[in-house]
Amino acid sequence: METSLNRQNNSLNPNRIVSLDVLRGIAVLGIFWMNIQSFSAPFSAYANPTVFGDFSGVNYWLWAFGHVFAEFKFMTIFSILFGAGMAIFYQRAVTKGLNAFDLNMQRMLWLMGFGLAHAYLIWYGDILFTYALCGLVTVNLINLSTKRLSLIVAGLLMVPVCLVVLIHWGSSFAGEEYALEQMAYWAPSEALIAEEVAAFKGSWLETRAVSAKSAIMIQFSGLLVLSWRVVACMLIGVIMLRTGFISASLRSSTYRSIALGCLLLGVSLSAIGIVQNQAHGFSMQYSSDIGTLYNYVGSLLTAVGYIALTMLLVKSKFMLGLQAALANVGKMAFSNYIMQSLIATFVFYGFGLNYFAEVNRAEALIVVAIVWAIQLIVSSLYLSRYKQGPLEQLWRYLTYR
């Protein structure tokens, strides 16, 4: 049955799937919840929470809560939605008699350019470049049967697991020089941290010098480890679109069962990961590889649980105003993602308010809440006058010329 929000949205644009917009809005806001750690603290503090700042009391529990309920969950949802969006774009291009494959490839190449600009001019933690590369692969698989896609997804999801196991096994044979290089990333010395803090408290040019190194590392690790999972999630998005899972087309009882099962198992695995990593003292030898696998699996299950919960929300008539606001954030997800980077770098870097390395986790979450409120309001106001966000419009223009 079509909800009131669906009817309201479809009266404005019959081509939009409301559940995707709501879910995309939740995902882009949730991503900022985790990214704030990288905006406000040194690079290594995201992977190793013990390396910088207070890790006790409220700050510890905020980290643990974020790790269990947010880390990689919203990025996983966004990857799934990206794949679904590619499938929709492809089908609509075919319907219009356009060359769907070439348009998708062109679209991904432009996104790659946006990602490079974002990574090297604004913030090193960009994900758009990785998405674009993975999108170039996904478009070549998008027309395969659901059965074949499912087999490919299973294989792709296993690749990072095998890589992590091989890296863990191989590290025991690596020399001391390799261990020192890895330790400089996992647990840098006070001198290295002080150097990074000073750079991000400097001018825009000074931040670019150290930021570029982090951007290169993220893009390299993205290609080596993350890209397998991202492509898998994009293909999951294609499958979920075909089956009606992310268009709120299934029965509410089905969504409830999936949400309950996935959240119980996913949250439990991520929580067990915290216990295991603490038992190993967040050591590089364990927590940088084997210790990541709990949340690797747990985050995927939790993300599916979140998607099921969102479909239940969309199918209901509950909090329609909030749903509409989230849908507007989702329609402008690209613009909002870049807006988050612009606001956060202004708040924390030296060319702005200069709060880098000066706030704890609780204070950083205040910034998150403020940005969420801004984007919920601004997105609704902007879309009351325009059909698309500014970057969405530019991306569309470049794609279609």
TAVEN-V356212 format. One record per pair of residues at least 12 apart in sequence whose C-alpha atoms are under 6 Angstrom apart, sorted by the first residue. I is the first residue (numbers start at 0). J is the second residue. If there is no record, write none. Layout:
BEGIN
i=I j=J
i=I j=J
END
This chain:
BEGIN
i=2 j=314
i=5 j=17
i=18 j=246
i=20 j=326
i=20 j=329
i=20 j=330
i=21 j=325
i=21 j=326
i=21 j=329
i=23 j=329
i=24 j=325
i=24 j=326
i=24 j=328
i=24 j=329
i=26 j=73
i=26 j=77
i=29 j=73
i=30 j=73
i=39 j=347
i=39 j=355
i=39 j=356
i=40 j=356
i=43 j=185
i=50 j=186
i=58 j=360
i=67 j=266
i=67 j=269
i=67 j=270
i=71 j=298
i=72 j=298
i=72 j=302
i=76 j=302
i=78 j=232
i=78 j=233
i=79 j=232
i=79 j=233
i=79 j=235
i=79 j=236
i=80 j=236
i=82 j=233
i=82 j=234
i=82 j=236
i=82 j=237
i=83 j=236
i=83 j=237
i=83 j=240
i=106 j=398
i=107 j=131
i=110 j=131
i=111 j=128
i=111 j=131
i=114 j=127
i=114 j=128
i=119 j=211
i=123 j=210
i=123 j=213
i=123 j=214
i=133 j=230
i=152 j=231
i=155 j=227
i=155 j=231
i=156 j=228
i=159 j=224
i=163 j=288
i=199 j=348
i=199 j=349
i=200 j=348
i=200 j=349
i=200 j=353
i=201 j=349
i=202 j=349
i=202 j=350
i=203 j=350
i=247 j=310
i=254 j=307
i=258 j=304
i=258 j=307
i=258 j=308
i=261 j=300
i=261 j=301
i=261 j=304
i=262 j=301
i=262 j=304
i=265 j=297
i=265 j=300
i=265 j=301
i=268 j=293
i=268 j=297
i=269 j=293
i=269 j=294
i=269 j=297
i=272 j=293
i=276 j=290
i=324 j=375
i=327 j=378
i=327 j=379
i=328 j=378
i=331 j=388
i=334 j=390
END
